[in-house]
Amino acid sequence: MAGSYGHVVNKHGGLISNEKMNGMLENGGDVYEAVEEMYGMIWWLATQIANEQFGAAADPALYVDAAQTEYKTGLAESPTKRFKNDQRS
């Protein structure tokens, strides 16, 4: 997969810069592949958490919705230094 998650994060798990990403993702297909992989990762993680907390009847969509609402908190908790003190609204 040309546009995979591995192409948009550094060895420490931080998101690479926009400039570097533009150079690595050559076309819209690469971008879509990277986003598709991350989308799958989000749903897999949400399903794992939901099942651990509430069993098979749990709704992982609730965790995906919460993650979307709190994505800025997630960025601040990530290893990407530029998001640590980001005050964007």
VENHU-V461473 format. One record per residue. N is the residue number from 0. RES is the residue in three letters. SS is DSSP state (a for helix, b for strand, c for the rest). PSI is psi in whole degrees, 0 to 359 (* if undefined). Layout:
# VENHU-V461473
N RES SS PSI
N RES SS PSI
This chain:
# VENHU-V461473
0 MET c 114
1 ALA c 321
2 GLY c 49
3 SER c 168
4 TYR a 318
5 GLY a 339
6 HIS a 342
7 VAL a 3
8 VAL b 153
9 ASN c 182
10 LYS c 344
11 HIS c 3
12 GLY c 5
13 GLY c 149
14 LEU b 131
15 ILE c 168
16 SER c 158
17 ASN a 320
18 GLU a 314
19 LYS a 321
20 MET a 317
21 ASN a 324
22 GLY a 336
23 MET a 330
24 LEU c 97
25 GLU c 332
26 ASN c 174
27 GLY a 328
28 GLY a 320
29 ASP a 316
30 VAL a 314
31 TYR a 318
32 GLU a 319
33 ALA a 315
34 VAL a 318
35 GLU a 317
36 GLU a 315
37 MET a 323
38 TYR a 314
39 GLY a 321
40 MET a 317
41 ILE a 312
42 TRP a 324
43 TRP a 313
44 LEU a 316
45 ALA a 320
46 THR a 319
47 GLN a 314
48 ILE a 313
49 ALA a 315
50 ASN a 321
51 GLU a 320
52 GLN a 324
53 PHE a 0
54 GLY c 187
55 ALA c 339
56 ALA c 354
57 ALA c 154
58 ASP c 104
59 PRO a 339
60 ALA a 330
61 LEU a 323
62 TYR a 323
63 VAL a 316
64 ASP a 317
65 ALA a 320
66 ALA a 322
67 GLN a 317
68 THR a 324
69 GLU c 23
70 TYR a 328
71 LYS a 325
72 THR a 318
73 GLY a 319
74 LEU a 317
75 ALA a 330
76 GLU a 350
77 SER c 167
78 PRO c 5
79 THR c 111
80 LYS a 323
81 ARG a 345
82 PHE a 354
83 LYS c 319
84 ASN c 26
85 ASP c 124
86 GLN c 22
87 ARG c 150
88 SER c *
